[in-house]
Amino acid sequence: MIKPVPPVRLDAVLARFDALLGRAEVLLNASAAAPAPDWRAAIAWRWRKRDRGGELQPVRRPHAIRLADLHGVDAQKALVDRNTRQFVAGYPANNVLLTGARGTGKSSLVKALLNEYANRKLRVIEIEKQDLGDLPELVDLVCDRPERFILYCDDLSFAAEEPGYQALKAVLDGSLAATSENLVVYATSNRRHLMPEFMQENLEAHRVGDEIHPGESVEEKISLSERFGLWVSFHPFRQDEYLDIVRYWVSWHGAAAKDAARLEREALQWALGRGSRSGRVAFQFARDWAGRHRAGRAASTRRARAD
């Protein structure tokens, strides 16, 4: 006599299926884990997003700019340099927000600080805005290291409800977990409060006694920038500052001008065409000037030899 097969319970099948899925996920996560970085390979790193999490990739050739190369921003340079010296020495230091006009040396200052203090175990990790959701993983990766890390995010700003905003707030200040003592955040932005501002937000303000209190949306924006302990503002250069930077970079490229008036005239025309007198524009003009004049000298030398 054939015994009847007991009916299969659907809930038991689903339970076993869930268990198998859980084990498969664990195996996939283990296989996708990024290898530990070789910290001796570089002084600068980039965080790169992967399918699961991310990994640190070494920057083989960091920008070689020095603090002495930055002109027209002496006050800003002194503030951020002092904060960085405190940090590499193991003393309390602030997260830094560098804001203001484009091309005035905000990102160059961070690169110069790395070159200044790399021999004192300062390291810089660059992270893109869209990858800020990985910050907890990144903090866990470096928290037990002996080096001192600047987490660097360039051109930082957020649209409303953009991912990464809350993760950055938590790392700066506000998470249940303590902030790693060997890591600070240096960010550059053209916006002081990092988020777009709209006229209608001013209508949310209300008056309590003799004080004006901003609305909730404005408070939300201010709450992020306030987590940076040091605010450093960069302003457009005056004409004399711009020309001073031009002369410095022209000399640096080995193409010192014999006709100073011509150099200044062409530099101002170049800035007028670009609509900006910034350090970046001055550097670009100096490259163009040096390239043209060094190429011209080389051509003259070849003609002289041919004659």
C-alpha positions as YAML, in Angstrom:
chain: A
units: angstrom
residues:
- id: 1
  name: MET
  ca: [0.00, 0.00, 0.00]
- id: 2
  name: ILE
  ca: [1.39, 3.38, -1.04]
- id: 3
  name: LYS
  ca: [1.43, 5.88, 1.75]
- id: 4
  name: PRO
  ca: [0.09, 9.32, 0.82]
- id: 5
  name: VAL
  ca: [2.66, 12.08, 0.54]
- id: 6
  name: PRO
  ca: [2.08, 14.72, 3.20]
- id: 7
  name: PRO
  ca: [1.19, 18.14, 1.77]
- id: 8
  name: VAL
  ca: [4.02, 20.62, 1.53]
- id: 9
  name: ARG
  ca: [3.54, 23.63, 3.75]
- id: 10
  name: LEU
  ca: [4.10, 26.85, 1.85]
- id: 11
  name: ASP
  ca: [5.32, 28.77, 4.89]
- id: 12
  name: ALA
  ca: [8.05, 26.17, 5.50]
- id: 13
  name: VAL
  ca: [9.23, 26.42, 1.88]
- id: 14
  name: LEU
  ca: [9.34, 30.21, 2.09]
- id: 15
  name: ALA
  ca: [11.27, 30.06, 5.35]
- id: 16
  name: ARG
  ca: [13.92, 27.79, 3.82]
- id: 17
  name: PHE
  ca: [14.06, 29.98, 0.74]
- id: 18
  name: ASP
  ca: [14.66, 33.08, 2.90]
- id: 19
  name: ALA
  ca: [17.43, 31.27, 4.76]
- id: 20
  name: LEU
  ca: [19.13, 30.32, 1.49]
- id: 21
  name: LEU
  ca: [18.88, 33.90, 0.26]
- id: 22
  name: GLY
  ca: [20.45, 35.15, 3.49]
- id: 23
  name: ARG
  ca: [23.39, 32.76, 3.16]
- id: 24
  name: ALA
  ca: [23.87, 33.72, -0.50]
- id: 25
  name: GLU
  ca: [23.91, 37.41, 0.43]
- id: 26
  name: VAL
  ca: [26.56, 36.82, 3.09]
- id: 27
  name: LEU
  ca: [28.73, 34.96, 0.57]
- id: 28
  name: LEU
  ca: [28.28, 37.68, -2.05]
- id: 29
  name: ASN
  ca: [29.20, 40.41, 0.42]
- id: 30
  name: ALA
  ca: [32.29, 38.51, 1.50]
- id: 31
  name: SER
  ca: [33.44, 38.01, -2.10]
- id: 32
  name: ALA
  ca: [32.76, 41.67, -2.98]
- id: 33
  name: ALA
  ca: [34.68, 43.11, -0.03]
- id: 34
  name: ALA
  ca: [37.40, 45.50, -1.17]
- id: 35
  name: PRO
  ca: [40.99, 44.57, -0.33]
- id: 36
  name: ALA
  ca: [42.63, 46.53, 2.46]
- id: 37
  name: PRO
  ca: [44.60, 49.47, 1.03]
- id: 38
  name: ASP
  ca: [48.38, 49.52, 1.13]
- id: 39
  name: TRP
  ca: [48.81, 52.75, 3.06]
- id: 40
  name: ARG
  ca: [52.46, 52.97, 2.01]
- id: 41
  name: ALA
  ca: [51.48, 53.28, -1.66]
- id: 42
  name: ALA
  ca: [50.40, 56.93, -1.62]
- id: 43
  name: ILE
  ca: [49.76, 60.05, 0.42]
- id: 44
  name: ALA
  ca: [46.52, 60.86, -1.42]
- id: 45
  name: TRP
  ca: [43.58, 58.57, -2.06]
- id: 46
  name: ARG
  ca: [40.25, 58.57, -3.89]
- id: 47
  name: TRP
  ca: [37.14, 56.78, -2.68]
- id: 48
  name: ARG
  ca: [35.65, 54.85, -5.61]
- id: 49
  name: LYS
  ca: [32.16, 53.41, -5.59]
- id: 50
  name: ARG
  ca: [31.81, 49.69, -6.26]
- id: 51
  name: ASP
  ca: [28.78, 47.46, -6.67]
- id: 52
  name: ARG
  ca: [28.79, 46.84, -2.94]
- id: 53
  name: GLY
  ca: [30.41, 49.56, -0.86]
- id: 54
  name: GLY
  ca: [33.57, 51.18, -2.12]
- id: 55
  name: GLU
  ca: [37.35, 51.10, -2.04]
- id: 56
  name: LEU
  ca: [40.29, 53.45, -1.68]
- id: 57
  name: GLN
  ca: [42.43, 53.93, -4.77]
- id: 58
  name: PRO
  ca: [45.88, 55.56, -4.48]
- id: 59
  name: VAL
  ca: [46.63, 58.79, -6.33]
- id: 60
  name: ARG
  ca: [49.99, 58.01, -7.89]
- id: 61
  name: ARG
  ca: [50.87, 61.59, -8.82]
- id: 62
  name: PRO
  ca: [49.38, 64.16, -6.41]
- id: 63
  name: HIS
  ca: [49.35, 67.81, -7.44]
- id: 64
  name: ALA
  ca: [52.71, 69.34, -6.50]
- id: 65
  name: ILE
  ca: [51.49, 72.83, -5.60]
- id: 66
  name: ARG
  ca: [53.00, 74.41, -2.46]
- id: 67
  name: LEU
  ca: [51.70, 76.91, 0.06]
- id: 68
  name: ALA
  ca: [54.23, 79.44, -1.25]
- id: 69
  name: ASP
  ca: [52.61, 79.19, -4.70]
- id: 70
  name: LEU
  ca: [49.30, 80.61, -3.43]
- id: 71
  name: HIS
  ca: [49.15, 84.40, -3.66]
- id: 72
  name: GLY
  ca: [46.44, 86.86, -2.73]
- id: 73
  name: VAL
  ca: [44.92, 84.59, -0.05]
- id: 74
  name: ASP
  ca: [47.36, 85.10, 2.81]
- id: 75
  name: ALA
  ca: [44.70, 85.51, 5.52]
- id: 76
  name: GLN
  ca: [42.75, 82.44, 4.41]
- id: 77
  name: LYS
  ca: [45.94, 80.42, 4.06]
- id: 78
  name: ALA
  ca: [47.04, 81.32, 7.59]
- id: 79
  name: LEU
  ca: [43.72, 80.25, 9.12]
- id: 80
  name: VAL
  ca: [43.55, 76.86, 7.42]
- id: 81
  name: ASP
  ca: [47.27, 76.20, 7.88]
- id: 82
  name: ARG
  ca: [47.00, 76.84, 11.62]
- id: 83
  name: ASN
  ca: [44.03, 74.46, 11.89]
- id: 84
  name: THR
  ca: [45.89, 71.79, 9.93]
- id: 85
  name: ARG
  ca: [49.03, 72.12, 12.05]
- id: 86
  name: GLN
  ca: [46.92, 71.56, 15.15]
- id: 87
  name: PHE
  ca: [45.37, 68.51, 13.56]
- id: 88
  name: VAL
  ca: [48.61, 66.80, 12.49]
- id: 89
  name: ALA
  ca: [50.09, 67.51, 15.93]
- id: 90
  name: GLY
  ca: [47.21, 65.63, 17.57]
- id: 91
  name: TYR
  ca: [45.54, 68.71, 19.05]
- id: 92
  name: PRO
  ca: [41.85, 69.61, 18.65]
- id: 93
  name: ALA
  ca: [41.02, 70.96, 15.19]
- id: 94
  name: ASN
  ca: [37.90, 71.90, 13.29]
- id: 95
  name: ASN
  ca: [36.23, 70.72, 10.12]
- id: 96
  name: VAL
  ca: [36.72, 73.42, 7.49]
- id: 97
  name: LEU
  ca: [34.33, 74.89, 4.92]
- id: 98
  name: LEU
  ca: [36.04, 76.97, 2.24]
- id: 99
  name: THR
  ca: [33.53, 79.07, 0.32]
- id: 100
  name: GLY
  ca: [33.51, 81.91, -2.16]
- id: 101
  name: ALA
  ca: [34.48, 82.94, -5.65]
- id: 102
  name: ARG
  ca: [35.53, 80.31, -8.15]
- id: 103
  name: GLY
  ca: [39.17, 79.91, -9.05]
- id: 104
  name: THR
  ca: [40.53, 81.70, -5.98]
- id: 105
  name: GLY
  ca: [42.54, 78.81, -4.54]
- id: 106
  name: LYS
  ca: [40.14, 76.86, -2.32]
- id: 107
  name: SER
  ca: [40.98, 73.41, -3.64]
- id: 108
  name: SER
  ca: [44.61, 74.36, -4.31]
- id: 109
  name: LEU
  ca: [45.00, 75.20, -0.63]
- id: 110
  name: VAL
  ca: [43.97, 71.68, 0.41]
- id: 111
  name: LYS
  ca: [46.44, 70.15, -2.07]
- id: 112
  name: ALA
  ca: [49.22, 72.43, -0.84]
- id: 113
  name: LEU
  ca: [48.58, 71.45, 2.78]
- id: 114
  name: LEU
  ca: [48.98, 67.79, 1.85]
- id: 115
  name: ASN
  ca: [52.40, 68.49, 0.34]
- id: 116
  name: GLU
  ca: [53.36, 70.60, 3.35]
- id: 117
  name: TYR
  ca: [52.51, 68.00, 6.00]
- id: 118
  name: ALA
  ca: [52.73, 64.63, 4.24]
- id: 119
  name: ASN
  ca: [55.99, 63.92, 6.10]
- id: 120
  name: ARG
  ca: [54.03, 64.32, 9.34]
- id: 121
  name: LYS
  ca: [51.60, 61.54, 8.34]
- id: 122
  name: LEU
  ca: [48.93, 63.79, 6.87]
- id: 123
  name: ARG
  ca: [46.88, 62.03, 4.19]
- id: 124
  name: VAL
  ca: [44.01, 63.28, 2.02]
- id: 125
  name: ILE
  ca: [41.07, 61.17, 0.87]
- id: 126
  name: GLU
  ca: [38.96, 62.69, -1.88]
- id: 127
  name: ILE
  ca: [35.31, 61.67, -2.07]
- id: 128
  name: GLU
  ca: [32.67, 62.69, -4.59]
- id: 129
  name: LYS
  ca: [29.45, 64.24, -3.39]
- id: 130
  name: GLN
  ca: [27.33, 61.38, -4.75]
- id: 131
  name: ASP
  ca: [29.35, 58.85, -2.70]
- id: 132
  name: LEU
  ca: [28.88, 60.52, 0.69]
- id: 133
  name: GLY
  ca: [26.48, 57.76, 1.67]
- id: 134
  name: ASP
  ca: [29.56, 55.55, 2.08]
- id: 135
  name: LEU
  ca: [31.02, 57.78, 4.80]
- id: 136
  name: PRO
  ca: [30.35, 55.37, 7.70]
- id: 137
  name: GLU
  ca: [32.25, 52.63, 5.85]
- id: 138
  name: LEU
  ca: [35.11, 55.00, 5.09]
- id: 139
  name: VAL
  ca: [35.34, 56.25, 8.68]
- id: 140
  name: ASP
  ca: [35.50, 52.68, 9.98]
- id: 141
  name: LEU
  ca: [38.31, 51.95, 7.52]
- id: 142
  name: VAL
  ca: [40.62, 54.71, 8.81]
- id: 143
  name: CYS
  ca: [39.64, 55.16, 12.46]
- id: 144
  name: ASP
  ca: [42.38, 52.88, 13.84]
- id: 145
  name: ARG
  ca: [45.17, 54.12, 11.58]
- id: 146
  name: PRO
  ca: [48.11, 56.18, 12.96]
- id: 147
  name: GLU
  ca: [47.91, 58.67, 10.06]
- id: 148
  name: ARG
  ca: [45.87, 61.88, 10.15]
- id: 149
  name: PHE
  ca: [43.25, 62.08, 7.39]
- id: 150
  name: ILE
  ca: [41.60, 65.03, 5.68]
- id: 151
  name: LEU
  ca: [38.39, 63.88, 4.03]
- id: 152
  name: TYR
  ca: [38.19, 66.25, 1.08]
- id: 153
  name: CYS
  ca: [35.04, 66.99, -0.92]
- id: 154
  name: ASP
  ca: [35.34, 69.57, -3.71]
- id: 155
  name: ASP
  ca: [32.52, 71.77, -5.01]
- id: 156
  name: LEU
  ca: [30.10, 70.58, -2.37]
- id: 157
  name: SER
  ca: [26.44, 71.57, -2.58]
- id: 158
  name: PHE
  ca: [23.14, 69.80, -2.25]
- id: 159
  name: ALA
  ca: [19.73, 69.99, -3.81]
- id: 160
  name: ALA
  ca: [16.78, 69.37, -1.53]
- id: 161
  name: GLU
  ca: [16.59, 65.75, -0.28]
- id: 162
  name: GLU
  ca: [19.78, 64.79, -2.14]
- id: 163
  name: PRO
  ca: [21.47, 61.56, -0.94]
- id: 164
  name: GLY
  ca: [24.59, 62.04, 1.16]
- id: 165
  name: TYR
  ca: [23.32, 65.10, 3.00]
- id: 166
  name: GLN
  ca: [22.35, 63.25, 6.16]
- id: 167
  name: ALA
  ca: [25.48, 61.06, 6.06]
- id: 168
  name: LEU
  ca: [27.69, 64.13, 6.00]
- id: 169
  name: LYS
  ca: [25.78, 65.72, 8.87]
- id: 170
  name: ALA
  ca: [26.25, 62.58, 10.95]
- id: 171
  name: VAL
  ca: [30.01, 62.41, 10.32]
- id: 172
  name: LEU
  ca: [30.52, 66.09, 11.07]
- id: 173
  name: ASP
  ca: [28.51, 66.05, 14.28]
- id: 174
  name: GLY
  ca: [25.32, 64.44, 15.34]
- id: 175
  name: SER
  ca: [25.72, 60.67, 15.02]
- id: 176
  name: LEU
  ca: [25.43, 58.37, 18.02]
- id: 177
  name: ALA
  ca: [28.94, 57.12, 17.26]
- id: 178
  name: ALA
  ca: [31.86, 59.38, 18.20]
- id: 179
  name: THR
  ca: [33.69, 61.13, 15.38]
- id: 180
  name: SER
  ca: [37.10, 59.60, 14.60]
- id: 181
  name: GLU
  ca: [39.87, 61.71, 16.16]
- id: 182
  name: ASN
  ca: [42.20, 61.16, 13.21]
- id: 183
  name: LEU
  ca: [39.82, 62.52, 10.57]
- id: 184
  name: VAL
  ca: [38.54, 65.99, 9.68]
- id: 185
  name: VAL
  ca: [36.41, 67.14, 6.75]
- id: 186
  name: TYR
  ca: [37.60, 69.91, 4.43]
- id: 187
  name: ALA
  ca: [35.01, 70.93, 1.85]
- id: 188
  name: THR
  ca: [34.93, 73.62, -0.82]
- id: 189
  name: SER
  ca: [31.76, 75.23, -2.09]
- id: 190
  name: ASN
  ca: [30.47, 78.31, -3.86]
- id: 191
  name: ARG
  ca: [27.56, 78.37, -1.39]
- id: 192
  name: ARG
  ca: [27.93, 79.28, 2.26]
- id: 193
  name: HIS
  ca: [25.03, 77.08, 3.35]
- id: 194
  name: LEU
  ca: [25.68, 74.31, 0.79]
- id: 195
  name: MET
  ca: [22.05, 74.13, -0.34]
- id: 196
  name: PRO
  ca: [20.02, 76.26, -2.78]
- id: 197
  name: GLU
  ca: [18.04, 79.09, -1.28]
- id: 198
  name: PHE
  ca: [14.61, 80.19, -2.47]
- id: 199
  name: MET
  ca: [12.74, 83.42, -1.93]
- id: 200
  name: GLN
  ca: [9.64, 81.69, -0.58]
- id: 201
  name: GLU
  ca: [11.67, 80.30, 2.31]
- id: 202
  name: ASN
  ca: [11.86, 83.82, 3.74]
- id: 203
  name: LEU
  ca: [8.08, 83.72, 4.16]
- id: 204
  name: GLU
  ca: [8.50, 80.92, 6.71]
- id: 205
  name: ALA
  ca: [10.22, 83.28, 9.16]
- id: 206
  name: HIS
  ca: [8.26, 84.20, 12.26]
- id: 207
  name: ARG
  ca: [8.69, 86.73, 15.01]
- id: 208
  name: VAL
  ca: [8.95, 85.83, 18.69]
- id: 209
  name: GLY
  ca: [9.06, 88.94, 20.82]
- id: 210
  name: ASP
  ca: [11.79, 91.13, 19.35]
- id: 211
  name: GLU
  ca: [13.58, 88.29, 17.53]
- id: 212
  name: ILE
  ca: [13.15, 87.02, 14.00]
- id: 213
  name: HIS
  ca: [13.36, 83.21, 13.74]
- id: 214
  name: PRO
  ca: [13.96, 81.53, 10.36]
- id: 215
  name: GLY
  ca: [11.65, 78.82, 9.07]
- id: 216
  name: GLU
  ca: [12.35, 75.10, 9.25]
- id: 217
  name: SER
  ca: [13.73, 74.77, 5.71]
- id: 218
  name: VAL
  ca: [16.26, 77.55, 6.33]
- id: 219
  name: GLU
  ca: [17.21, 76.03, 9.69]
- id: 220
  name: GLU
  ca: [17.79, 72.70, 7.95]
- id: 221
  name: LYS
  ca: [20.26, 74.27, 5.54]
- id: 222
  name: ILE
  ca: [22.09, 76.22, 8.20]
- id: 223
  name: SER
  ca: [22.36, 73.12, 10.39]
- id: 224
  name: LEU
  ca: [24.75, 71.47, 7.91]
- id: 225
  name: SER
  ca: [27.13, 74.39, 7.40]
- id: 226
  name: GLU
  ca: [27.17, 75.06, 11.15]
- id: 227
  name: ARG
  ca: [28.75, 71.65, 11.67]
- id: 228
  name: PHE
  ca: [31.91, 73.02, 10.09]
- id: 229
  name: GLY
  ca: [33.76, 74.74, 12.91]
- id: 230
  name: LEU
  ca: [35.88, 76.93, 10.64]
- id: 231
  name: TRP
  ca: [34.40, 78.98, 7.79]
- id: 232
  name: VAL
  ca: [36.90, 80.57, 5.41]
- id: 233
  name: SER
  ca: [35.68, 82.94, 2.69]
- id: 234
  name: PHE
  ca: [37.53, 83.59, -0.58]
- id: 235
  name: HIS
  ca: [36.84, 86.77, -2.55]
- id: 236
  name: PRO
  ca: [37.44, 87.86, -6.16]
- id: 237
  name: PHE
  ca: [40.92, 89.27, -6.72]
- id: 238
  name: ARG
  ca: [41.62, 92.93, -7.31]
- id: 239
  name: GLN
  ca: [43.45, 93.84, -10.51]
- id: 240
  name: ASP
  ca: [46.81, 94.28, -8.79]
- id: 241
  name: GLU
  ca: [46.45, 90.91, -7.04]
- id: 242
  name: TYR
  ca: [45.58, 89.23, -10.32]
- id: 243
  name: LEU
  ca: [48.60, 90.74, -12.08]
- id: 244
  name: ASP
  ca: [50.87, 89.71, -9.19]
- id: 245
  name: ILE
  ca: [49.71, 86.10, -9.62]
- id: 246
  name: VAL
  ca: [50.26, 86.33, -13.39]
- id: 247
  name: ARG
  ca: [53.86, 87.54, -12.90]
- id: 248
  name: TYR
  ca: [54.56, 84.77, -10.40]
- id: 249
  name: TRP
  ca: [53.37, 81.96, -12.67]
- id: 250
  name: VAL
  ca: [55.05, 83.40, -15.77]
- id: 251
  name: SER
  ca: [58.35, 83.42, -13.85]
- id: 252
  name: TRP
  ca: [57.62, 79.93, -12.48]
- id: 253
  name: HIS
  ca: [57.28, 78.67, -16.06]
- id: 254
  name: GLY
  ca: [60.68, 80.13, -16.90]
- id: 255
  name: ALA
  ca: [59.34, 82.84, -19.22]
- id: 256
  name: ALA
  ca: [59.96, 86.11, -17.38]
- id: 257
  name: ALA
  ca: [58.66, 89.00, -19.50]
- id: 258
  name: LYS
  ca: [61.05, 91.70, -20.72]
- id: 259
  name: ASP
  ca: [58.12, 93.93, -21.68]
- id: 260
  name: ALA
  ca: [56.15, 94.21, -18.42]
- id: 261
  name: ALA
  ca: [53.55, 96.58, -19.90]
- id: 262
  name: ARG
  ca: [52.75, 94.14, -22.69]
- id: 263
  name: LEU
  ca: [52.45, 91.28, -20.23]
- id: 264
  name: GLU
  ca: [49.98, 93.20, -18.07]
- id: 265
  name: ARG
  ca: [47.97, 94.36, -21.07]
- id: 266
  name: GLU
  ca: [47.60, 90.86, -22.47]
- id: 267
  name: ALA
  ca: [46.84, 89.43, -19.04]
- id: 268
  name: LEU
  ca: [44.00, 91.91, -18.50]
- id: 269
  name: GLN
  ca: [42.61, 91.21, -21.97]
- id: 270
  name: TRP
  ca: [42.70, 87.49, -21.20]
- id: 271
  name: ALA
  ca: [40.80, 88.06, -17.93]
- id: 272
  name: LEU
  ca: [38.26, 90.26, -19.71]
- id: 273
  name: GLY
  ca: [37.60, 87.51, -22.22]
- id: 274
  name: ARG
  ca: [37.10, 84.97, -19.43]
- id: 275
  name: GLY
  ca: [34.95, 87.30, -17.33]
- id: 276
  name: SER
  ca: [37.03, 86.69, -14.22]
- id: 277
  name: ARG
  ca: [40.24, 87.83, -12.50]
- id: 278
  name: SER
  ca: [40.91, 84.66, -10.56]
- id: 279
  name: GLY
  ca: [44.00, 82.71, -9.69]
- id: 280
  name: ARG
  ca: [42.93, 79.96, -12.07]
- id: 281
  name: VAL
  ca: [42.59, 82.42, -14.95]
- id: 282
  name: ALA
  ca: [45.99, 83.92, -14.08]
- id: 283
  name: PHE
  ca: [47.59, 80.46, -14.14]
- id: 284
  name: GLN
  ca: [45.97, 79.62, -17.48]
- id: 285
  name: PHE
  ca: [47.18, 82.89, -19.01]
- id: 286
  name: ALA
  ca: [50.71, 82.29, -17.69]
- id: 287
  name: ARG
  ca: [50.77, 78.84, -19.31]
- id: 288
  name: ASP
  ca: [49.66, 80.32, -22.61]
- id: 289
  name: TRP
  ca: [52.18, 83.19, -22.43]
- id: 290
  name: ALA
  ca: [55.06, 80.93, -21.40]
- id: 291
  name: GLY
  ca: [54.23, 78.38, -24.09]
- id: 292
  name: ARG
  ca: [54.07, 81.00, -26.84]
- id: 293
  name: HIS
  ca: [57.24, 82.80, -25.86]
- id: 294
  name: ARG
  ca: [59.34, 79.73, -25.16]
- id: 295
  name: ALA
  ca: [58.22, 78.23, -28.47]
- id: 296
  name: GLY
  ca: [59.10, 81.50, -30.20]
- id: 297
  name: ARG
  ca: [62.57, 81.56, -28.67]
- id: 298
  name: ALA
  ca: [63.16, 77.95, -29.73]
- id: 299
  name: ALA
  ca: [62.12, 78.75, -33.30]
- id: 300
  name: SER
  ca: [64.46, 81.76, -33.37]
- id: 301
  name: THR
  ca: [67.33, 79.60, -32.14]
- id: 302
  name: ARG
  ca: [66.69, 77.02, -34.86]
- id: 303
  name: ARG
  ca: [66.63, 79.70, -37.56]
- id: 304
  name: ALA
  ca: [69.88, 81.19, -36.26]
- id: 305
  name: ARG
  ca: [71.58, 77.81, -36.37]
- id: 306
  name: ALA
  ca: [70.29, 77.20, -39.88]
- id: 307
  name: ASP
  ca: [71.76, 80.49, -41.07]
...
